[in-house]
Amino acid sequence: MKMLKLIKYSAVLFLLGTIACTNLNENVLDEQLGVNLVNDSSNIVALIQPPYASLRHTIEWYDYWALQEVSTDEVIVPTRGSDWYDNGAWVQLHLQTWTPDHIRMKNVWEALNQGYARANIAMYYIGRFPQNAKTKLEISEARFLRAYYIDLINDLFGQVSYRDTTNLEFISTPQVLNRTEAVSYIVSELKNILPTLPTKEMVAPPKSPKVLYERYLQRFT
């Protein structure tokens, strides 16, 4: 019996010793710290990825797609009892009786402006690296993504809060572009970056990125 108690006490002391470690210094192995990310030009891909990642919000069924489709006669979201009612969100879109605080309006506004901001951030930090063909290409891609997000915001809301990449005073009131001003800005941006975009053909579909950008530009000309 004494031997059994001794074994139990020894096990408890061992466990207490393993959880009482005070060395809490973390050795980060699988991610970049913020300072290293923005100061190392080898991380350029990690900086351009976030604005691309925000594009997912343009195809997810419950945000941008919902505003485009459920608010028309192309799609309805049937309600069976309380299932899919969601506080009347889908019915309001279908009947076009939404208010400015509608959950889908809020989500889409935040998602598109997040992509816009991420493009600005990418342009700012990549612009601080030594400039070469690679950095110039990535900046052009970020500029296109920024123009694309501005186009979506303008299309849905009729105005865009504009902040240049060099304006880091985020507490200041941004410039607001009306619909006409936003379109003029988009056209100007696309015309400026077209000569810097790659012309290598993609595998599928067999269209070069420059051709795709030119087709996008044709919407406004």
JOUR-V788912 format. One record per residue. N is the residue number from 1. RES is the residue in one letter. PHI is phi in degrees with one decimal (none if undefined). NEAR is the number of other C-alpha atoms within 10 Angstrom. Layout:
{{N;RES;PHI;NEAR} {N;RES;PHI;NEAR}}
This chain:
{{1;M;none;6} {2;K;-61.0;7} {3;M;-64.6;8} {4;L;-65.5;9} {5;K;-64.0;10} {6;L;-62.5;11} {7;I;-65.4;12} {8;K;-63.8;12} {9;Y;-62.8;12} {10;S;-64.3;12} {11;A;-66.3;12} {12;V;-63.8;11} {13;L;-62.9;11} {14;F;-64.8;11} {15;L;-66.1;11} {16;L;-63.2;11} {17;G;-68.4;10} {18;T;-74.5;8} {19;I;-97.8;8} {20;A;-98.7;8} {21;C;-65.8;8} {22;T;-106.4;6} {23;N;-86.2;6} {24;L;-106.5;6} {25;N;-68.8;6} {26;E;-90.7;6} {27;N;-102.1;6} {28;V;-75.6;8} {29;L;-113.3;6} {30;D;-122.9;6} {31;E;-154.3;7} {32;Q;-93.4;12} {33;L;-75.4;9} {34;G;-54.9;8} {35;V;-63.0;8} {36;N;-65.4;11} {37;L;-63.2;16} {38;V;-87.6;21} {39;N;-109.8;14} {40;D;-115.3;13} {41;S;-65.9;18} {42;S;-70.8;12} {43;N;-95.3;14} {44;I;-58.9;19} {45;V;-65.4;13} {46;A;-66.1;13} {47;L;-82.2;23} {48;I;-85.2;22} {49;Q;-67.4;14} {50;P;-56.0;18} {51;P;-64.1;24} {52;Y;-68.7;15} {53;A;-62.1;11} {54;S;-67.8;19} {55;L;-64.2;16} {56;R;-59.0;12} {57;H;-69.6;17} {58;T;-84.4;18} {59;I;-119.9;11} {60;E;-69.3;11} {61;W;-67.9;13} {62;Y;-98.9;15} {63;D;-123.1;19} {64;Y;-59.4;22} {65;W;-59.4;16} {66;A;-63.4;23} {67;L;-64.4;18} {68;Q;-75.3;15} {69;E;-105.6;15} {70;V;-69.9;21} {71;S;-79.5;20} {72;T;-115.4;14} {73;D;-94.2;9} {74;E;-81.6;9} {75;V;-138.8;12} {76;I;-127.4;15} {77;V;-111.2;14} {78;P;-68.6;11} {79;T;-108.7;13} {80;R;-119.8;8} {81;G;69.4;7} {82;S;-94.4;9} {83;D;-70.5;8} {84;W;68.2;14} {85;Y;-74.8;14} {86;D;50.2;11} {87;N;57.5;10} {88;G;81.2;14} {89;A;-60.6;16} {90;W;-73.9;23} {91;V;-62.8;20} {92;Q;-62.5;15} {93;L;-65.6;23} {94;H;-66.2;21} {95;L;-88.8;12} {96;Q;55.9;12} {97;T;-118.3;11} {98;W;-70.9;18} {99;T;-117.7;10} {100;P;-58.8;8} {101;D;-93.9;9} {102;H;-58.3;14} {103;I;-60.0;15} {104;R;-70.2;20} {105;M;-60.0;20} {106;K;-61.8;12} {107;N;-63.5;16} {108;V;-68.1;22} {109;W;-57.4;17} {110;E;-69.1;12} {111;A;-66.0;21} {112;L;-69.1;24} {113;N;-70.5;21} {114;Q;-64.9;16} {115;G;-61.7;24} {116;Y;-59.6;24} {117;A;-65.1;20} {118;R;-64.1;23} {119;A;-63.9;28} {120;N;-61.5;23} {121;I;-63.5;21} {122;A;-60.6;25} {123;M;-62.6;24} {124;Y;-64.5;20} {125;Y;-76.3;19} {126;I;-65.9;26} {127;G;-66.4;15} {128;R;-88.1;13} {129;F;-77.3;15} {130;P;-56.8;10} {131;Q;-83.3;12} {132;N;-147.7;8} {133;A;-60.9;8} {134;K;-66.8;12} {135;T;-65.1;19} {136;K;-64.5;18} {137;L;-65.3;16} {138;E;-65.1;21} {139;I;-64.5;22} {140;S;-63.0;21} {141;E;-63.4;21} {142;A;-64.4;27} {143;R;-63.6;22} {144;F;-64.7;21} {145;L;-61.8;22} {146;R;-62.1;23} {147;A;-62.3;22} {148;Y;-65.8;19} {149;Y;-63.7;26} {150;I;-61.6;24} {151;D;-62.6;22} {152;L;-65.7;18} {153;I;-62.8;22} {154;N;-64.6;20} {155;D;-63.6;14} {156;L;-83.8;15} {157;F;-114.4;13} {158;G;76.6;14} {159;Q;-163.2;19} {160;V;-138.3;23} {161;S;-81.9;15} {162;Y;-103.7;16} {163;R;-138.4;18} {164;D;-70.6;11} {165;T;-62.8;15} {166;T;-84.2;10} {167;N;-90.5;11} {168;L;-100.2;11} {169;E;-84.6;9} {170;F;-71.4;8} {171;I;-84.2;6} {172;S;-80.4;9} {173;T;-74.8;10} {174;P;-74.4;14} {175;Q;-70.9;11} {176;V;-110.2;13} {177;L;-93.6;18} {178;N;-78.0;14} {179;R;-59.4;16} {180;T;-66.4;11} {181;E;-64.1;13} {182;A;-65.6;23} {183;V;-62.8;19} {184;S;-60.9;12} {185;Y;-64.8;14} {186;I;-60.8;21} {187;V;-60.4;18} {188;S;-61.9;13} {189;E;-62.9;17} {190;L;-63.3;19} {191;K;-64.7;13} {192;N;-72.8;13} {193;I;-93.0;18} {194;L;-53.7;18} {195;P;-65.6;11} {196;T;-96.8;16} {197;L;-86.4;18} {198;P;-69.7;12} {199;T;-114.5;13} {200;K;-62.2;11} {201;E;-72.2;13} {202;M;-83.4;10} {203;V;-69.2;8} {204;A;-151.8;7} {205;P;-75.8;7} {206;P;-75.6;9} {207;K;-129.3;13} {208;S;-74.9;17} {209;P;-55.5;16} {210;K;-64.0;18} {211;V;-63.1;15} {212;L;-64.4;10} {213;Y;-65.4;16} {214;E;-65.1;14} {215;R;-64.2;11} {216;Y;-63.4;14} {217;L;-63.2;17} {218;Q;-63.1;9} {219;R;-61.7;8} {220;F;-109.2;10} {221;T;-119.7;6}}
